[in-house]
Amino acid sequence: MTRFLPLFISLTFGQSISLVTLDSGVESSFRGLSVVNQKVVWVSGTGGTVLRTIDGGKNWENISVPNMEKIDFRDVEGFNKNTAIVMGVASPARFYKTTDGGQNWKLVHFDDRAGVFFDGMSFWNKNDGIAFSDPVDGQHLLIRTTDEGDTWHEIPKEGFPHKLNPEFGFAASGTGIPVQGRKTVWLGMGGVKSRVFKSEDGGMNWSVAETPVVHGGQSTGIYSVAFKNKKVGISVGGDYTNQSIKNTMAYSNDGGATWHLPEKQTHEYRECVAHYRGNIFFAVGPSGFDMTTDNGKNWHPHYWEVNNLTAVAFAKRSNVGFAVGKGGQIYEIKVNH
């Protein structure tokens, strides 16, 4: 069953946005979201839950990983309607892969070291991917795959900037590690500073830049980063323990070398930011949606009465996107031209 929310948002050039509530059939809290295209979407969350739709959200198939009821899959990467990888957080960390639409799952990565807590993963293409964890043994932890996620290997730490104390990532939506092109990747961090790391060689060597996103606490920092190309990007976050804290957004026009506060922002904690097309980005969090139509310089607050959202993503070259949240929430977003 689906239902339209009654409000539409007016955009520039005669555009508007509609939101449709979709029936997930479960009560799990979702944080993982991968929109392969307008029809194929993968969702993951608590209780080992994995859902898939191949008809644009009209029907959701529960293809949860067996015997993983205590695992929280905070991120999912879907490649097509049959193949996907889910990322389980905490120790032991477990990544599972399916190549048959969730009928069978294979354990492809396992790490039971103390302190392991994976925050996100991304793929440049079907072969090459990267994932990052909270620090282990006082050092940042990143892993890579070059064989479609079948095996993962730790990236040497020599090329990574010195870790601040404290400094860590957030597994809010698995989107703190966006990629572009063949080898470019960014990494959003929090703690004593809110910093964005950047690598242009697949994660082997990194530069780092401070941002004006709120920082200084155990739960403050950057929760999500999105780049529309190799130059223009946005970072969002805040503090999940203080959801109306100031300065939760920043934007960059030079590939992440420098970051600036928006001229207008909503000052709300945000767990995910995603590029739609052109100069339009969306951000979501516990209090709903925000939107910018000028690459993050000005943000407009949510217009729908929806709460506890965790992730948003759009199909490439499409006017259709999806958002997920706690309590089994899934929405279809459609930009009407």
C-alpha positions in Angstrom: 0.0 0.0 0.0 1.3 3.5 -0.9 -0.1 6.9 -0.1 0.8 10.4 -1.3 1.7 13.0 1.4 -0.5 16.0 0.6 2.3 18.7 0.3 4.3 19.6 -2.7 7.4 21.7 -2.6 7.8 24.3 -5.3 11.3 24.5 -6.8 12.8 26.7 -9.4 11.8 26.7 -13.0 8.3 25.3 -12.3 9.5 22.2 -10.6 7.8 20.6 -7.6 8.5 17.6 -5.4 6.1 14.9 -4.3 6.6 12.3 -1.5 5.0 8.9 -1.5 4.9 6.6 1.6 5.9 3.0 0.7 5.0 -0.1 2.7 8.2 -1.9 3.8 6.3 -4.6 5.7 8.8 -4.5 8.6 9.5 -2.3 11.6 13.3 -2.3 11.4 15.3 0.9 11.6 16.9 1.4 8.2 20.2 3.2 7.6 21.5 1.4 4.5 20.1 2.6 1.1 21.3 1.9 -2.4 19.3 3.1 -5.4 20.5 1.2 -8.4 17.9 2.7 -10.7 14.3 3.8 -10.7 13.1 0.2 -10.3 15.9 -1.6 -8.3 16.5 -0.4 -4.7 18.2 -2.2 -1.8 17.6 -1.3 1.9 19.3 -2.6 5.1 19.0 -2.1 8.8 18.5 -3.6 12.2 17.7 -7.2 13.0 19.9 -8.3 10.0 17.2 -6.9 7.7 17.7 -6.6 4.0 14.9 -5.6 1.6 14.8 -5.3 -2.2 12.4 -3.9 -4.7 12.6 -4.5 -8.4 9.4 -2.5 -9.3 10.2 0.9 -8.0 9.0 0.3 -4.4 5.5 -1.1 -5.1 6.6 -4.4 -3.5 9.5 -5.1 -1.1 11.0 -8.5 -0.7 12.4 -9.4 2.7 15.7 -11.1 1.9 17.3 -10.7 5.3 20.6 -12.5 6.0 19.8 -15.8 7.9 20.6 -16.0 11.6 21.8 -12.3 11.8 19.0 -11.0 13.9 21.4 -9.2 16.3 23.4 -7.5 13.5 22.7 -4.0 12.3 23.5 -3.6 8.6 24.2 0.2 8.4 25.2 0.2 4.7 24.3 -1.6 1.5 25.8 -1.4 -2.0 23.6 -2.7 -4.7 25.1 -3.3 -8.2 22.0 -4.7 -10.0 18.9 -6.6 -9.1 20.8 -9.7 -8.1 24.1 -8.5 -6.6 24.6 -6.5 -3.4 26.9 -6.3 -0.3 25.7 -5.4 3.2 28.0 -4.0 5.9 27.4 -5.1 9.5 28.8 -2.8 12.2 30.4 -3.4 15.6 32.7 -6.2 16.6 32.8 -8.7 15.1 32.2 -6.8 11.8 30.6 -8.9 9.0 30.1 -8.1 5.3 27.8 -10.4 3.3 27.4 -10.6 -0.4 24.6 -12.0 -2.6 24.6 -12.7 -6.3 21.2 -14.2 -6.6 18.9 -11.5 -5.3 19.2 -12.4 -1.6 18.4 -16.1 -1.9 21.9 -16.9 -0.6 24.4 -14.8 1.3 28.2 -15.3 1.6 30.4 -13.9 4.3 33.1 -11.9 2.5 34.7 -10.0 5.4 35.0 -10.7 9.1 36.9 -8.7 11.7 36.6 -9.3 15.5 39.3 -6.9 16.7 38.3 -4.7 19.7 37.1 -1.3 18.6 36.1 -2.3 15.1 33.0 -0.4 14.0 32.5 0.1 10.3 31.0 3.4 9.3 30.5 3.2 5.5 31.6 1.8 2.2 31.5 2.9 -1.5 32.4 1.5 -4.9 33.9 3.2 -7.8 32.7 0.4 -10.1 31.6 -3.2 -9.7 35.2 -4.3 -8.9 36.8 -1.6 -6.8 35.4 -0.6 -3.4 36.5 0.9 -0.1 35.2 0.9 3.5 36.3 2.6 6.7 35.9 1.8 10.4 36.4 3.7 13.7 40.0 3.7 14.8 41.6 0.4 15.9 44.6 0.3 18.1 44.7 4.1 17.9 44.9 4.3 14.1 42.3 4.8 11.4 41.2 1.7 9.6 40.4 1.4 5.9 39.9 -1.7 3.7 39.8 -2.1 0.0 38.5 -4.7 -2.5 39.4 -5.2 -6.2 37.3 -8.3 -6.9 33.7 -7.2 -6.5 33.8 -7.4 -2.7 34.7 -11.1 -2.5 37.9 -10.3 -0.6 38.9 -7.2 1.4 42.4 -6.1 2.4 43.6 -3.4 4.9 45.1 -0.3 3.4 48.5 0.6 4.7 48.4 3.4 7.3 51.6 5.1 6.1 49.7 7.4 3.7 47.1 8.5 6.2 47.3 11.8 8.2 47.9 11.6 11.9 44.7 10.8 13.8 43.5 13.4 16.3 42.3 12.5 19.7 39.4 11.9 19.6 38.7 11.4 15.9 36.2 8.9 14.4 33.5 8.4 11.8 29.8 7.9 12.1 27.7 5.1 10.7 24.6 7.2 10.4 23.9 6.3 6.8 27.0 4.8 5.4 27.6 7.9 3.3 30.7 9.4 5.0 32.9 8.0 2.2 31.8 9.1 -1.2 33.8 8.4 -4.4 34.2 9.9 -7.8 35.8 8.8 -11.1 38.2 5.9 -10.9 40.2 6.6 -7.7 39.0 9.8 -5.9 37.4 9.3 -2.4 36.6 11.6 0.5 36.1 10.7 4.1 34.1 12.7 6.7 35.3 12.6 10.3 34.3 14.1 13.7 35.5 14.5 17.2 37.9 17.2 18.4 37.7 18.6 14.8 35.4 18.1 11.8 37.7 17.1 9.0 37.4 15.8 5.5 40.1 13.6 4.1 40.7 13.2 0.4 42.6 10.6 -1.7 43.1 10.6 -5.4 44.8 7.2 -5.6 42.2 4.9 -4.3 42.9 5.4 -0.6 46.7 4.9 -0.5 47.6 8.5 0.2 45.5 11.3 1.8 45.3 15.0 2.3 43.1 16.6 5.0 41.1 19.8 5.5 39.3 21.2 8.5 35.7 22.3 8.1 33.5 24.7 10.0 31.0 21.9 10.8 30.4 21.8 14.6 33.0 19.8 16.5 34.7 19.3 19.8 32.5 16.6 21.4 32.3 12.9 21.5 29.3 12.9 19.1 29.9 16.0 17.0 31.2 16.1 13.5 30.6 15.1 9.9 28.1 12.3 9.4 27.7 12.4 5.6 29.5 13.8 2.5 28.3 14.1 -1.1 30.1 15.4 -4.2 28.3 16.0 -7.5 31.7 16.1 -9.3 35.3 16.3 -8.3 34.9 20.0 -7.2 31.5 20.7 -5.7 30.6 18.9 -2.5 28.6 19.2 0.8 29.2 17.8 4.2 26.5 17.6 6.9 26.3 16.3 10.5 26.0 17.9 13.9 25.4 16.0 17.2 22.9 13.3 17.6 22.6 14.1 21.3 21.8 17.8 20.5 19.8 17.8 17.3 19.3 21.6 17.1 23.0 22.5 17.4 24.4 25.2 15.2 26.5 24.9 12.1 25.7 21.4 10.8 26.5 22.0 7.1 29.4 23.1 5.0 30.1 23.3 1.2 33.2 23.1 -0.9 33.9 24.3 -4.5 37.5 23.1 -4.8 37.3 19.4 -4.2 37.3 19.6 -0.5 40.5 21.7 0.0 38.5 24.4 1.7 35.0 24.4 3.3 32.5 27.2 4.0 29.5 27.7 6.1 26.2 28.3 4.2 24.8 31.8 4.1 21.5 30.2 5.3 21.1 26.8 6.9 18.6 25.1 9.1 20.9 24.3 12.0 19.4 20.8 12.4 21.3 17.6 12.9 21.5 15.7 9.5 22.5 12.1 8.9 22.7 12.1 5.2 23.2 14.4 2.2 22.7 13.4 -1.5 23.1 15.1 -4.8 20.0 15.1 -7.0 21.0 16.9 -10.2 22.3 20.3 -11.2 22.8 22.4 -8.1 20.2 20.6 -6.0 21.1 18.5 -2.9 18.9 17.0 -0.3 19.7 16.3 3.4 17.7 14.3 5.9 17.7 13.7 9.6 15.4 13.2 12.6 13.4 16.4 11.9 12.9 15.7 8.2 14.1 17.1 4.9 16.3 20.0 3.9 17.0 21.1 0.4 19.5 23.4 -1.4 19.3 24.6 -5.0 22.6 26.5 -5.1 25.2 23.8 -4.1 24.8 24.3 -0.4 25.1 28.0 0.0 21.4 28.3 1.1 19.3 25.6 2.7 15.5 25.5 3.0 13.9 23.5 5.8 11.7 20.5 5.5 8.1 20.8 4.4 6.6 17.4 5.1 5.7 16.1 8.5 8.0 13.2 8.4 10.5 12.4 11.2 13.4 10.1 12.0 14.9 9.9 8.5 18.4 8.4 8.1 19.3 8.2 4.4 18.3 9.6 1.0 19.6 8.7 -2.5 18.6 9.3 -6.1 18.7 7.2 -9.2 21.2 8.5 -11.7 19.9 10.6 -14.6 16.4 10.3 -13.1 13.8 12.4 -11.3 13.2 9.6 -8.8 14.8 9.1 -5.4 14.1 7.3 -2.1 14.5 8.0 1.6 14.5 5.6 4.6 14.3 5.9 8.3 13.4 4.3 11.6 10.4 2.2 12.2 10.4 0.7 8.7 9.9 4.0 6.9 10.5 4.1 3.1 9.5 7.0 0.9 9.7 7.6 -2.9 10.7 11.1 -3.9 9.7 12.4 -7.3 10.8 15.8 -8.8 8.1 16.8 -11.2 9.2 19.0 -14.1 
